[in-house]
């Protein structure tokens, strides 16, 4: 095991009833929080659309999460622009 591998956390998480082993530099708590968020999104979509299969639920969850991210990024960029204008 090299030095970089020693600095990574390894955990097992459950998303939508499936277990996954994940490895990352983030804290175990953070990785669990991310997994919990994805699990919650998938459950919400499955509940609203009970006839969808797991793949479609996963894709719709990814689309919803990407939409949230892009909206927040746009707001963040707009705020940075306002701050730069105030400082300039």
N, C-alpha and C positions, 0 to 999 in steps of 0.2 A: 504494500500500500504506500503510495507516494504521499508527500507532505500535503498536497492539495486535497486528496481524499480524506485525510485526517480532519480537515476543517469543515467537512460536510456532515450535515445531520441526515440520518436515515430513519424514516418512520413509515408505519403502515396506516393508511387512512381508508375510510369507506365512503364512497360516493355512489349514491343511488343503488345501494345494496351490493356493490362490487368492491372488493378490497384491492388496493394498489400500494405498492412499495414505492415511496418517492425519496429522492435524495436531493438536497439543496444546501446552499450556504445560509439560507435564512434560518431563523430559530424554529424549533419544532412547533412552538405555539403559533407562530405566524403561518407555517405551512398547514397546520390543522385549521386555522381560521380560514385560509383560502379554500381548502377542501370543503369546509363546512358551508362556505358561501356558494360554491358550485353545487353541492348537494342540495342546498335549499332552493336554488334556482331550478334545478331539474325536478324536484318534487313539486314546486309551484306549477311548472308547465305541465307536468304529468297529471296533476289534479285538475287543471283547467281543460286538459285535452286527453281524456282517458284512453282514447283509441290509438294514440301515437305509439310507435315502437321506440325502443331505447335510443336508437341512432338519431331519429328525428328529434327526440327530446333533447339529446346532447347538442345537436346542431342549433336548435332554437335557443337553447341556453347560451351557447357560445355567441350567437347573434345578439341576444339581449345584453350579455355582459360586454361585448364589444361596443354596442350602442351606448351603454352607460359610460364606458371608458372614454369614448370619443367625445361625448357631451361634456364630461368633466374636463378633459384635456382642452377643449375649446374654451370653456369658462376660465380655466387656468391661464391660457394664453392671452385671453382678453384682459384678465386682471393684471398680468405682467405688463401688458401694453399700457394700461392705465397708470400703473405705478411708474413706468419709465417716462410717460408724458408728464406726470406730476413732478418728477425729479429733474426733468429737462427743462 
